[in-house]
């Protein structure tokens, strides 16, 4: 696979035990079969359309490929942001596949750190732990991000 995978691991505890290491390995491959199917759909869209289209075109084409792969998806899924239990905003994930993976699409020449942070923000607002960031440029790349619910709970406790 030509894509670059980034796995965001859970925060390291003060001491580690074999069970902690086992959980980290499980997180690395969370929804592996589903993400492989989604990535396959991404490459199919990239091959058929090539670079240069708007993000919305790639999103619709990816939806078609995902339907062919028997994956359900929600487009522009609303995500609410809370601060101390009070709703302070709403933004939208490009796609949520099988209620298990958030997919963010970019139609740009390269992914930048802000793109990855946007995906992490999407993950932090949901119980979904796996995200895929797809870039449809001249050189297609992707990142796979895992942000465990355990990390989300730790962040909530410390804020």
TORPA-4810 file (N, C-alpha, C, O; in nm, 3 decimals):
<nodes>
NODE_1_0.085_-0.118_0.000_0.000_0.000_0.000_0.089_0.124_0.000_0.189_0.129_0.072_X
NODE_2_0.054_0.223_-0.080_0.136_0.343_-0.092_0.109_0.445_0.017_0.188_0.539_0.032_X
NODE_3_0.003_0.431_0.091_-0.034_0.531_0.191_0.056_0.527_0.312_0.125_0.429_0.338_X
NODE_4_0.054_0.637_0.385_0.132_0.647_0.508_0.035_0.634_0.624_-0.064_0.707_0.631_X
NODE_5_0.062_0.541_0.714_-0.025_0.522_0.828_0.035_0.586_0.951_0.153_0.568_0.980_X
NODE_6_-0.045_0.660_1.021_-0.005_0.718_1.148_-0.100_0.663_1.253_-0.221_0.679_1.242_X
NODE_7_-0.046_0.601_1.351_-0.128_0.544_1.456_-0.109_0.627_1.581_0.002_0.636_1.634_X
NODE_8_-0.215_0.685_1.628_-0.207_0.764_1.751_-0.235_0.668_1.866_-0.347_0.621_1.882_X
NODE_9_-0.134_0.641_1.943_-0.145_0.543_2.050_-0.199_0.608_2.175_-0.193_0.730_2.192_X
NODE_10_-0.252_0.524_2.264_-0.305_0.578_2.389_-0.190_0.634_2.470_-0.075_0.592_2.455_X
NODE_11_-0.220_0.730_2.558_-0.118_0.791_2.641_-0.051_0.684_2.725_-0.119_0.599_2.783_X
NODE_12_0.080_0.688_2.733_0.154_0.588_2.807_0.130_0.604_2.957_0.145_0.714_3.010_X
NODE_13_0.093_0.495_3.026_0.077_0.505_3.170_0.213_0.518_3.236_0.317_0.497_3.174_X
NODE_14_0.211_0.552_3.364_0.337_0.569_3.438_0.419_0.441_3.434_0.541_0.445_3.417_X
NODE_15_0.354_0.328_3.450_0.422_0.199_3.439_0.345_0.117_3.338_0.224_0.130_3.326_X
NODE_16_0.416_0.033_3.266_0.348_-0.049_3.167_0.352_-0.194_3.211_0.447_-0.239_3.277_X
NODE_17_0.250_-0.266_3.174_0.244_-0.408_3.201_0.219_-0.478_3.069_0.187_-0.413_2.970_X
NODE_18_0.235_-0.610_3.065_0.206_-0.681_2.940_0.065_-0.654_2.889_0.043_-0.647_2.768_X
NODE_19_-0.032_-0.638_2.981_-0.169_-0.610_2.937_-0.180_-0.476_2.866_-0.254_-0.464_2.769_X
NODE_20_-0.107_-0.374_2.914_-0.108_-0.243_2.848_-0.054_-0.254_2.707_-0.109_-0.195_2.614_X
NODE_21_0.055_-0.328_2.690_0.114_-0.346_2.557_0.018_-0.420_2.466_0.006_-0.387_2.348_X
NODE_22_-0.053_-0.522_2.520_-0.150_-0.596_2.439_-0.262_-0.504_2.393_-0.303_-0.511_2.277_X
NODE_23_-0.312_-0.416_2.480_-0.418_-0.323_2.442_-0.370_-0.228_2.333_-0.446_-0.198_2.241_X
NODE_24_-0.246_-0.180_2.341_-0.194_-0.090_2.239_-0.191_-0.159_2.103_-0.224_-0.098_2.002_X
NODE_25_-0.151_-0.288_2.100_-0.148_-0.361_1.973_-0.289_-0.377_1.917_-0.309_-0.366_1.796_X
NODE_26_-0.388_-0.402_2.003_-0.526_-0.414_1.958_-0.573_-0.282_1.898_-0.638_-0.282_1.793_X
NODE_27_-0.541_-0.169_1.963_-0.580_-0.038_1.909_-0.521_-0.015_1.771_-0.587_0.041_1.684_X
NODE_28_-0.396_-0.059_1.750_-0.331_-0.039_1.622_-0.412_-0.099_1.507_-0.410_-0.047_1.396_X
NODE_29_-0.483_-0.208_1.533_-0.554_-0.278_1.426_-0.705_-0.272_1.443_-0.778_-0.353_1.386_X
NODE_30_-0.752_-0.176_1.519_-0.894_-0.158_1.539_-0.964_-0.133_1.405_-0.924_-0.045_1.330_X
NODE_31_-1.065_-0.209_1.375_-1.142_-0.200_1.250_-1.054_-0.219_1.127_-1.074_-0.154_1.024_X
NODE_32_-0.956_-0.308_1.138_-0.860_-0.329_1.028_-0.929_-0.368_0.897_-0.898_-0.311_0.793_X
NODE_33_-1.020_-0.466_0.901_-1.086_-0.509_0.777_-1.166_-0.396_0.713_-1.161_-0.377_0.592_X
NODE_34_-1.238_-0.323_0.796_-1.317_-0.212_0.744_-1.228_-0.103_0.685_-1.256_-0.053_0.576_X
NODE_35_-1.121_-0.066_0.756_-1.034_0.040_0.702_-0.965_-0.006_0.574_-0.942_0.076_0.485_X
NODE_36_-0.933_-0.132_0.562_-0.875_-0.181_0.436_-0.975_-0.166_0.321_-0.937_-0.126_0.211_X
NODE_37_-1.102_-0.198_0.346_-1.204_-0.182_0.241_-1.220_-0.036_0.203_-1.231_-0.003_0.085_X
NODE_38_-1.222_0.053_0.303_-1.238_0.196_0.276_-1.118_0.247_0.196_-1.135_0.323_0.101_X
NODE_39_-0.999_0.206_0.235_-0.878_0.249_0.163_-0.879_0.197_0.020_-0.837_0.268_-0.072_X
NODE_40_-0.927_0.075_0.000_-0.940_0.022_-0.136_-1.034_0.107_-0.220_-1.007_0.133_-0.337_X
NODE_41_-1.144_0.150_-0.160_-1.239_0.238_-0.230_-1.173_0.372_-0.263_-1.193_0.426_-0.372_X
NODE_42_-1.095_0.424_-0.170_-1.022_0.550_-0.192_-0.930_0.539_-0.314_-0.928_0.627_-0.400_X
NODE_43_-0.853_0.430_-0.320_-0.763_0.413_-0.435_-0.840_0.395_-0.566_-0.797_0.443_-0.670_X
NODE_44_-0.955_0.327_-0.561_-1.036_0.310_-0.682_-1.083_0.446_-0.734_-1.076_0.473_-0.853_X
NODE_45_-1.131_0.531_-0.642_-1.176_0.665_-0.682_-1.059_0.745_-0.740_-1.073_0.810_-0.844_X
NODE_46_-0.946_0.740_-0.672_-0.828_0.815_-0.719_-0.783_0.771_-0.858_-0.747_0.854_-0.941_X
NODE_47_-0.786_0.639_-0.882_-0.745_0.587_-1.014_-0.843_0.631_-1.122_-0.802_0.670_-1.232_X
NODE_48_-0.973_0.624_-1.092_-1.074_0.654_-1.193_-1.087_0.803_-1.223_-1.106_0.842_-1.338_X
NODE_49_-1.076_0.887_-1.119_-1.095_1.031_-1.140_-0.965_1.107_-1.161_-0.961_1.204_-1.236_X
NODE_50_-0.859_1.063_-1.096_-0.733_1.139_-1.104_-0.743_1.266_-1.022_-0.844_1.290_-0.956_X
NODE_51_-0.637_1.349_-1.025_-0.636_1.473_-0.946_-0.710_1.587_-1.014_-0.739_1.582_-1.134_X
NODE_52_-0.741_1.690_-0.935_-0.791_1.814_-0.993_-0.937_1.847_-0.968_-0.981_1.957_-1.000_X
NODE_53_-1.013_1.755_-0.911_-1.154_1.784_-0.885_-1.174_1.844_-0.746_-1.084_1.841_-0.662_X
NODE_54_-1.293_1.897_-0.724_-1.328_1.949_-0.593_-1.349_1.833_-0.494_-1.379_1.720_-0.533_X
NODE_55_-1.332_1.865_-0.367_-1.351_1.765_-0.262_-1.490_1.701_-0.270_-1.504_1.581_-0.248_X
NODE_56_-1.592_1.779_-0.302_-1.729_1.727_-0.308_-1.743_1.618_-0.415_-1.822_1.525_-0.397_X
NODE_57_-1.670_1.629_-0.525_-1.674_1.527_-0.630_-1.616_1.396_-0.577_-1.675_1.290_-0.596_X
NODE_58_-1.501_1.405_-0.513_-1.438_1.285_-0.457_-1.526_1.222_-0.349_-1.534_1.100_-0.339_X
NODE_59_-1.591_1.305_-0.269_-1.678_1.256_-0.162_-1.793_1.174_-0.220_-1.823_1.065_-0.171_X
NODE_60_-1.858_1.227_-0.323_-1.969_1.155_-0.384_-1.921_1.026_-0.451_-1.986_0.922_-0.440_X
NODE_61_-1.808_1.032_-0.519_-1.753_0.912_-0.583_-1.714_0.807_-0.479_-1.737_0.687_-0.499_X
NODE_62_-1.656_0.851_-0.368_-1.620_0.758_-0.262_-1.746_0.694_-0.203_-1.746_0.576_-0.169_X
NODE_63_-1.852_0.771_-0.189_-1.979_0.716_-0.142_-2.030_0.606_-0.233_-2.083_0.505_-0.186_X
NODE_64_-2.016_0.624_-0.363_-2.058_0.522_-0.460_-1.974_0.395_-0.442_-2.028_0.284_-0.438_X
NODE_65_-1.843_0.411_-0.431_-1.754_0.295_-0.412_-1.783_0.224_-0.281_-1.782_0.101_-0.275_X
NODE_66_-1.809_0.301_-0.175_-1.840_0.239_-0.046_-1.971_0.161_-0.052_-1.981_0.054_0.007_X
NODE_67_-2.070_0.213_-0.122_-2.197_0.141_-0.139_-2.174_0.010_-0.214_-2.231_-0.093_-0.178_X
NODE_68_-2.090_0.014_-0.316_-2.056_-0.108_-0.391_-1.985_-0.210_-0.302_-1.999_-0.331_-0.320_X
NODE_69_-1.909_-0.159_-0.204_-1.837_-0.246_-0.111_-1.924_-0.286_0.008_-1.876_-0.345_0.105_X
NODE_70_-2.054_-0.253_-0.001_-2.152_-0.287_0.104_-2.120_-0.221_0.237_-2.141_-0.280_0.343_X
NODE_71_-2.070_-0.096_0.232_-2.041_-0.018_0.352_-2.142_0.096_0.360_-2.159_0.172_0.265_X
NODE_72_-2.209_0.108_0.473_-2.300_0.220_0.490_-2.220_0.343_0.530_-2.120_0.333_0.601_X
NODE_73_-2.266_0.460_0.485_-2.195_0.582_0.524_-2.291_0.699_0.536_-2.394_0.706_0.468_X
NODE_74_-2.254_0.790_0.625_-2.330_0.914_0.644_-2.243_1.028_0.595_-2.127_1.040_0.633_X
NODE_75_-2.300_1.113_0.510_-2.230_1.229_0.456_-2.253_1.350_0.546_-2.363_1.368_0.600_X
NODE_76_-2.150_1.433_0.562_-2.161_1.558_0.638_-2.230_1.535_0.773_-2.325_1.605_0.808_X
NODE_77_-2.182_1.436_0.845_-2.241_1.400_0.975_-2.210_1.509_1.077_-2.093_1.545_1.096_X
NODE_78_-2.314_1.563_1.145_-2.290_1.670_1.242_-2.221_1.618_1.368_-2.254_1.512_1.419_X
NODE_79_-2.125_1.696_1.417_-2.053_1.664_1.540_-2.062_1.785_1.632_-2.021_1.895_1.595_X
NODE_80_-2.114_1.763_1.751_-2.130_1.871_1.847_-2.008_1.881_1.937_-1.950_1.779_1.976_X
NODE_81_-1.969_2.004_1.969_-1.854_2.030_2.056_-1.908_2.084_2.188_-1.992_2.175_2.191_X
NODE_82_-1.858_2.027_2.298_-1.902_2.068_2.431_-1.784_2.122_2.511_-1.671_2.075_2.497_X
NODE_83_-1.812_2.220_2.594_-1.715_2.275_2.688_-1.781_2.274_2.825_-1.883_2.340_2.847_X
NODE_84_-1.723_2.199_2.918_-1.781_2.185_3.052_-1.929_2.146_3.045_-2.011_2.195_3.122_X
NODE_85_-1.960_2.055_2.951_-2.097_2.005_2.939_-2.193_2.096_2.865_-2.311_2.063_2.852_X
NODE_86_-2.145_2.209_2.815_-2.230_2.304_2.744_-2.192_2.303_2.596_-2.074_2.313_2.561_X
NODE_87_-2.293_2.291_2.509_-2.267_2.292_2.366_-2.213_2.427_2.322_-2.274_2.531_2.349_X
NODE_88_-2.098_2.426_2.254_-2.036_2.551_2.210_-2.017_2.558_2.059_-1.971_2.660_2.007_X
NODE_89_-2.051_2.451_1.989_-2.034_2.456_1.844_-2.069_2.324_1.779_-2.094_2.223_1.844_X
NODE_90_-2.069_2.329_1.649_-2.099_2.211_1.568_-2.016_2.220_1.441_-2.003_2.326_1.381_X
NODE_91_-1.960_2.107_1.402_-1.895_2.098_1.273_-1.932_1.964_1.212_-2.005_1.887_1.274_X
NODE_92_-1.884_1.935_1.093_-1.933_1.820_1.018_-1.818_1.733_0.970_-1.719_1.782_0.915_X
NODE_93_-1.831_1.602_0.992_-1.735_1.505_0.939_-1.774_1.479_0.794_-1.892_1.468_0.762_X
NODE_94_-1.675_1.468_0.706_-1.705_1.441_0.565_-1.788_1.314_0.551_-1.893_1.314_0.488_X
NODE_95_-1.739_1.205_0.610_-1.809_1.076_0.604_-1.789_1.001_0.735_-1.683_1.009_0.798_X
NODE_96_-1.891_0.929_0.776_-1.876_0.831_0.883_-1.920_0.698_0.823_-2.033_0.685_0.776_X
NODE_97_-1.830_0.601_0.824_-1.854_0.472_0.759_-1.885_0.367_0.865_-1.809_0.348_0.960_X
NODE_98_-1.997_0.300_0.847_-2.041_0.192_0.937_-2.046_0.234_1.083_-2.032_0.151_1.173_X
NODE_99_-2.065_0.361_1.109_-2.064_0.416_1.245_-1.938_0.377_1.321_-1.940_0.367_1.444_X
NODE_100_-1.828_0.354_1.248_-1.706_0.305_1.311_-1.580_0.380_1.269_-1.480_0.379_1.342_X
NODE_101_-1.582_0.446_1.154_-1.463_0.514_1.101_-1.504_0.650_1.046_-1.596_0.660_0.966_X
NODE_102_-1.434_0.754_1.090_-1.454_0.888_1.035_-1.357_0.906_0.919_-1.238_0.877_0.932_X
NODE_103_-1.407_0.955_0.807_-1.323_0.979_0.689_-1.326_1.128_0.658_-1.434_1.186_0.640_X
NODE_104_-1.210_1.189_0.651_-1.196_1.329_0.609_-1.123_1.331_0.476_-1.022_1.262_0.459_X
NODE_105_-1.173_1.408_0.381_-1.116_1.416_0.246_-1.055_1.552_0.222_-1.107_1.654_0.268_X
NODE_106_-0.944_1.553_0.149_-0.880_1.677_0.107_-0.848_1.666_-0.041_-0.795_1.565_-0.087_X
NODE_107_-0.879_1.771_-0.115_-0.844_1.779_-0.257_-0.737_1.886_-0.270_-0.762_1.996_-0.320_X
NODE_108_-0.618_1.852_-0.225_-0.508_1.949_-0.222_-0.380_1.881_-0.270_-0.378_1.761_-0.298_X
NODE_109_-0.275_1.960_-0.280_-0.149_1.902_-0.328_-0.078_1.820_-0.221_0.002_1.733_-0.254_X
NODE_110_-0.106_1.848_-0.093_-0.042_1.772_0.015_-0.123_1.787_0.143_-0.195_1.885_0.161_X
NODE_111_-0.112_1.688_0.230_-0.172_1.699_0.362_-0.085_1.786_0.450_0.038_1.784_0.439_X
NODE_112_-0.148_1.864_0.536_-0.075_1.946_0.632_-0.120_1.907_0.773_-0.221_1.839_0.790_X
NODE_113_-0.045_1.950_0.872_-0.073_1.914_1.011_-0.214_1.956_1.053_-0.278_1.885_1.131_X
NODE_114_-0.263_2.068_1.004_-0.398_2.114_1.038_-0.504_2.015_0.991_-0.608_2.001_1.057_X
NODE_115_-0.481_1.946_0.880_-0.575_1.845_0.832_-0.586_1.730_0.931_-0.696_1.684_0.961_X
NODE_116_-0.473_1.685_0.982_-0.472_1.577_1.081_-0.538_1.623_1.211_-0.613_1.547_1.273_X
NODE_117_-0.512_1.745_1.252_-0.574_1.798_1.374_-0.726_1.805_1.359_-0.799_1.779_1.455_X
NODE_118_-0.773_1.839_1.241_-0.917_1.842_1.215_-0.977_1.703_1.236_-1.082_1.689_1.298_X
NODE_119_-0.910_1.599_1.185_-0.958_1.462_1.203_-0.957_1.423_1.351_-1.052_1.361_1.399_X
NODE_120_-0.852_1.459_1.422_-0.844_1.428_1.564_-0.957_1.499_1.640_-1.015_1.441_1.732_X
NODE_121_-0.988_1.622_1.602_-1.101_1.693_1.664_-1.231_1.617_1.639_-1.313_1.604_1.730_X
NODE_122_-1.251_1.568_1.518_-1.371_1.489_1.488_-1.377_1.366_1.577_-1.482_1.336_1.633_X
NODE_123_-1.267_1.296_1.589_-1.263_1.175_1.672_-1.290_1.208_1.819_-1.357_1.132_1.889_X
NODE_124_-1.237_1.321_1.865_-1.251_1.355_2.006_-1.395_1.390_2.043_-1.431_1.385_2.161_X
NODE_125_-1.478_1.424_1.945_-1.618_1.460_1.971_-1.713_1.342_1.964_-1.834_1.358_1.981_X
NODE_126_-1.661_1.224_1.938_-1.746_1.106_1.919_-1.690_0.988_1.997_-1.583_0.998_2.058_X
NODE_127_-1.761_0.878_1.994_-1.709_0.753_2.049_-1.635_0.672_1.943_-1.590_0.561_1.969_X
NODE_128_-1.622_0.728_1.826_-1.548_0.662_1.718_-1.399_0.680_1.744_-1.354_0.789_1.777_X
NODE_129_-1.323_0.571_1.728_-1.182_0.575_1.762_-1.088_0.574_1.641_-0.969_0.602_1.656_X
NODE_130_-1.139_0.543_1.523_-1.053_0.531_1.405_-1.094_0.634_1.301_-1.212_0.654_1.274_X
NODE_131_-0.993_0.701_1.244_-1.018_0.797_1.138_-0.923_0.777_1.023_-0.809_0.732_1.041_X
NODE_132_-0.968_0.810_0.904_-0.885_0.807_0.784_-0.887_0.945_0.721_-0.993_1.006_0.705_X
NODE_133_-0.770_0.993_0.686_-0.753_1.122_0.621_-0.701_1.095_0.481_-0.589_1.048_0.464_X
NODE_134_-0.782_1.126_0.380_-0.749_1.098_0.241_-0.717_1.227_0.167_-0.788_1.327_0.180_X
NODE_135_-0.610_1.224_0.090_-0.569_1.338_0.009_-0.572_1.296_-0.137_-0.503_1.202_-0.177_X
NODE_136_-0.653_1.366_-0.218_-0.667_1.338_-0.360_-0.589_1.440_-0.441_-0.650_1.525_-0.506_X
NODE_137_-0.461_1.434_-0.439_-0.378_1.523_-0.519_-0.308_1.443_-0.627_-0.344_1.328_-0.653_X
NODE_138_-0.207_1.504_-0.689_-0.130_1.435_-0.792_-0.067_1.307_-0.736_-0.058_1.205_-0.803_X
NODE_139_-0.023_1.316_-0.610_0.030_1.198_-0.541_-0.064_1.170_-0.423_-0.063_1.240_-0.322_X
NODE_140_-0.146_1.065_-0.439_-0.243_1.033_-0.334_-0.171_0.983_-0.209_-0.079_0.901_-0.217_X
NODE_141_-0.214_1.033_-0.093_-0.163_0.985_0.034_-0.279_0.977_0.133_-0.383_1.040_0.114_X
NODE_142_-0.258_0.899_0.237_-0.358_0.892_0.342_-0.289_0.870_0.475_-0.173_0.829_0.482_X
NODE_143_-0.362_0.899_0.581_-0.317_0.871_0.717_-0.430_0.801_0.789_-0.547_0.834_0.771_X
NODE_144_-0.393_0.704_0.872_-0.488_0.634_0.959_-0.457_0.679_1.101_-0.343_0.670_1.146_X
NODE_145_-0.559_0.727_1.170_-0.540_0.779_1.305_-0.630_0.701_1.401_-0.748_0.680_1.374_X
NODE_146_-0.571_0.657_1.512_-0.646_0.591_1.618_-0.639_0.681_1.741_-0.530_0.713_1.788_X
NODE_147_-0.755_0.720_1.792_-0.763_0.803_1.911_-0.860_0.732_2.006_-0.981_0.742_1.990_X
NODE_148_-0.805_0.661_2.103_-0.887_0.573_2.186_-0.981_0.649_2.277_-0.953_0.762_2.318_X
NODE_149_-1.093_0.586_2.307_-1.189_0.645_2.398_-1.130_0.661_2.536_-1.170_0.751_2.610_X
NODE_150_-1.036_0.576_2.573_-0.969_0.591_2.702_-0.895_0.725_2.707_-0.898_0.793_2.810_X
NODE_151_-0.830_0.763_2.599_-0.763_0.894_2.593_-0.864_1.007_2.605_-0.837_1.106_2.672_X
NODE_152_-0.977_0.993_2.542_-1.079_1.098_2.545_-1.126_1.118_2.688_-1.145_1.232_2.733_X
NODE_153_-1.145_1.009_2.760_-1.190_1.019_2.899_-1.083_1.087_2.984_-1.115_1.168_3.071_X
NODE_154_-0.956_1.053_2.960_-0.846_1.119_3.036_-0.845_1.268_3.009_-0.827_1.348_3.101_X
NODE_155_-0.864_1.308_2.883_-0.864_1.450_2.848_-0.981_1.521_2.914_-0.965_1.633_2.963_X
NODE_156_-1.097_1.459_2.917_-1.214_1.520_2.980_-1.191_1.541_3.130_-1.232_1.642_3.186_X
NODE_157_-1.126_1.443_3.194_-1.103_1.452_3.338_-1.005_1.564_3.373_-1.014_1.624_3.480_X
NODE_158_-0.910_1.593_3.282_-0.807_1.692_3.309_-0.842_1.830_3.258_-0.764_1.924_3.277_X
NODE_159_-0.957_1.846_3.194_-0.991_1.981_3.143_-1.087_2.052_3.234_-1.126_2.165_3.207_X
</nodes>
